[in-house]
Structure formats: C-alpha cells, structure tokens
Amino acid sequence: MENPTGVTVIGAGAAGLAVAARLKARGVDSVVLERGPGVAASWRGRYDRLRLHTTRRLSGLPGLAIPREYGRWVRRDDLVRYLEAYAEKFGLDVRTGATVERIKPGSDARWSLRLADGSEHTTRTVVVAIGYLHTPEIPEWPGREEWTGTLIHSAQYRNAEPFRGKNVLVVGIGNSGAEIASDLAEGGAASVSLAIRTPPYIVRRAKAGWPAQLSGILMGGLPERILDPMAAVMCRLETPNLSRYGLARPTKGLKERLRTERTVPLQDVGIIRDIQTRRVRPVAAVRGFTATSVRLADGTSVEPDAVVAATGYVTGLNELFDDPSLFDADGMPLVHRGEAARPGLYFVGYDVTLGGMLRQVARESRIVADRIVRS
C-alpha cells in the first residue's frame, strides 16, 4: 500500500470529503486542501433559503446518513452541519486556507502543487474536487461598464432584504435564478423581472409524495430519442402552460440539453405560482446595458435598480493546469466519472446527472478510492 501521505484531495466540499472518507475506510489517509476557512465553503456562501432539491435519503455520502431531523429537503445550514460532522466522523486531515494555484507533473511519477503562500506540495496522487460551480461568471454584456445600478452575481445574493422596495431584474432561469426571483417577490421587492434566454423544463419537486429525483434516476439511462419525447409529454401534463405570461414551453429535448448544456430541469419551489400571480414577470434575454437601463433581445428594455446575474460558473481548472488537452471548451475535464485523467490524477464531481449531484459524487468517490488503492 502506498504511503498515506501520497494522496492529496483538493477541495473540502461533498466530493472531496467523500473521496477522503472512502480512502480512510480502505486504510489510506489523505490530505485535503481547502482554500476556504472550513469544510463546505461553497455551501456556506449560498443564499439563505436554499434547500436541497434532492431528498435527504438520496443525498447522504458513504458511511454516514443525513440525520432524519433535517427533514426531507435539507436546508443549507443543516447540510453544512452534516458535512462538518462527516469530516469529524472519519477524522479527515482537512487543511483550510490552503489555496492551490498550480498543479503540474513532477519527478518520479508524482505531482507538484504550488500553493498561494509560496509553498510546494508533492504527492503521488491528486484528486481534484473543487466542483464545476467554482468561479462565478457574469457575461461581458455590451455597455455593462456604463451601468450605474447594482449588479451582483447570484453567488453574492443572500436574501431579499437589501432589495426591499427596489425593482430587480434576475438574469437566468436555472434553479438558482428562479428561486432567487421568488425570494425577492416574497421579500418585498417592488417588482421582479426574470430574463430568460432558453425556456426551461419545469418539474414539480415532488408529486403525490414521489420526488422528481427518483424519476430522474429511473429515466436517466434512457436514450435521448426515447427520453426527450417522454419528458415533453410529462412537462405538458405536470406543469401549466405559462406562454401567456411570457414563458414559452421548451423546444429543446431534456436529455439533449443535459448533454449539450449540462442543464437539469428547473424544480418548482414557487416560480410557477409567482409567474401566474405576476409577482415575477418573464422577459427576454439580456442584450446589453446603458447607464440606466437593460436592453433585451426582443428590442424592449427595463430600468431596474439592481440586476442579479444567475448566469452560472466556470470550473477554474484551466488556471490550475498547463495542459489544455485535459479539458473541453467549457473547461470541464474530458476524463472523469472515476477514471484517471492521467496517471495519479482524478477529477470528481463534474458529472451533471438527473439523479442529483450528491448522489453522483457518492458513487464516484467509491470508484476513485478503489482505483487509488489498487494502483
């Protein structure tokens, strides 16, 4: 067996902790490097009302179930507590405030890591688990620098209080954008507009007690030519037609979008109600800015006091490695899902599935730990 100090995990989120715990269970210690002040740093920074859209039973990591008292849909703060307890249970060596700036091949089949404090760390095996929601991205919209209002990324949004009495435009109708729009509408914003580029598939989080996650697990393996027509029929049956409110039905297949855009369905936790009651107004995609207005793709414009850009993230992986052949055009690793991208190099937590992120990283962690132990 390799020297326990020969494995380094980068990132103390769910994926990194799960890998380290599986290694520990197999008798292999690892060092977990985390740039933040504690485990689950990315979860701590999300908006206040966030709950998992996957069920508690199907979101636990290997070796420790999420406590029943956290409820079916786990709150952000309870998930943080769970991940803290997970690291403690397995006695994981998590080193916080350790920002990795560069990873490159070293001598003797090892990897060399340069940290922000100037130190160098060498290791036989590297597991990169910083996640695909790593670096917030706001598009370079024309005229953005002229805008005199407030512009923040959804990663900076916490609650509606700073926006009480203001006109707010939320850009992007993914799960975060839709939930933030509802939060603003409930929290006292004067008006809430939601800029939409591509109409999403909307599903009920649960129907008659059956969670959408289970449907995703059962149907996720179906080929695109079968799943996409089925999903279109289910969408029409389960959710009302919001076209007269400004939100058209999706035209692109659900699995096609998952494959080409890594986009999962939007789970309804209030957005349908808020659109129907006109508390949230769908508008066209953003085309550009002026000093006081936001120009939209249909030729109209809005004049919000603030814009919340729920426009996604980039992985930040290209900044860590000199080898661009490791990644696709979007910066996602070409080899992951438990396979070694290079000898001694693994990426965990980059597979977007219909079954849920936490369930997927739990599965990948077992595969990666087994491969490392056998190598």
Residue, then its C-alpha position, 0 to 999 in steps of 0.5 A: m500500500e502506498n504511503p498515506t501521505g501520497v494522496t492529496v484531495i483538493g477541495a473540502g466540499a461533498a466530493g472531496l470529503a467523500v473521496a477522503a472518507r472512502l480512502k480512510a475506510r480502505g486504510v489510506d489517509s489523505v490530505v485535503l486542501e481547502r482554500g476556504p476557512g472550513v469544510a463546505a465553503s461553497w455551501r456556506g456562501r449560498y443564499d439563505r433559503l436554499r434547500l436541497h432539491t434532492t431528498r435527504r435519503l438520496s443525498g447522504l455520502p458513504g458511511l454516514a446518513i443525513p440525520r432524519e431531523y433535517g427533514r426531507w429537503v435539507r436546508r443549507d445550514d443543516l447540510v453544512r452541519y452534516l458535512e462538518a460532522y462527516a469530516e469529524k466522523f472519519g477524522l479527515d486531515v482537512r487543511t483550510g486556507a490552503t489555496v492551490e494555484r498550480i498543479k503540474p507533473g513532477s519527478d518520479a511519477r508524482w505531482s507538484l502543487r504550488l500553493a498561494d503562500g509560496s509553498e510546494h506540495t508533492t504527492r503521488t496522487v491528486v484528486v481534484a474536487i473543487g466542483y464545476l460551480h467554482t468561479p462565478e461568471i457574469p457575461e461581458w454584456p455590451g455597455r455593462e461598464e456604463w451601468t450605474g445600478t447594482l449588479i451582483h452575481s447570484a453567488q453574492y445574493r443572500n436574501a431579499e432584504p437589501f432589495r426591499g422596495k427596489n425593482v430587480l431584474v434576475v438574469g437566468i432561469g436555472n434553479s438558482g435564478a428562479e428561486i432567487a426571483s421568488d425570494l425577492a417577490e416574497g421579500g418585498a421587492a417592488s417588482v421582479s423581472l426574470a430574463i430568460r434566454t432558453p425556456p426551461y423544463i419545469v418539474r414539480r419537486a415532488k408529486a403525490g409524495w414521489p420526488a422528481q429525483l427518483s424519476g430522474i434516476l429511473m429515466g436517466g439511462l434512457p436514450e435521448r430519442i426515447l427520453d426527450p419525447m417522454a419528458a415533453v409529454m410529462c412537462r405538458l401534463e405536470t406543469p401549466n402552460l405559462s406562454r401567456y405570461g411570457l414563458a414559452r414551453p421548451t423546444k429543446g429535448l431534456k436529455e439533449r440539453l443535459r448533454t449539450e448544456r449540462t442543464v437539469p430541469l428547473q424544480d418548482v419551489g414557487i416560480i410557477r405560482d409567482i409567474q401566474t400571480r405576476r409577482v415575477r414577470p418573464v422577459a427576454a434575454v439580456r442584450g446589453f446595458t446603458a447607464t440606466s437601463v437593460r436592453l433585451a433581445d426582443g428590442t424592449s428594455v427595463e430600468p431596474d435598480a439592481v440586476v442579479a446575474a444567475t448566469g452560472y460558473v466556470t470550473g477554474l481548472n484551466e488556471l490550475f493546469d498547463d495542459p489544455s488537452l485535459f479539458d473541453a471548451d467549457g473547461m470541464p475535464l474530458v476524463h472523469r466519472g472515476e477514471a484517471a485523467r492521467p496517471g495519479l490524477y482524478f477529477v470528481g464531481y463534474d458529472v451533471t446527472l438527473g439523479g442529483m449531484l450528491r448522489q453522483v459524487a457518492r458513487e464516484s468517490r467509491i470508484v476513485a478510492d478503489r482505483i487509488v488503492r489498487s494502483 
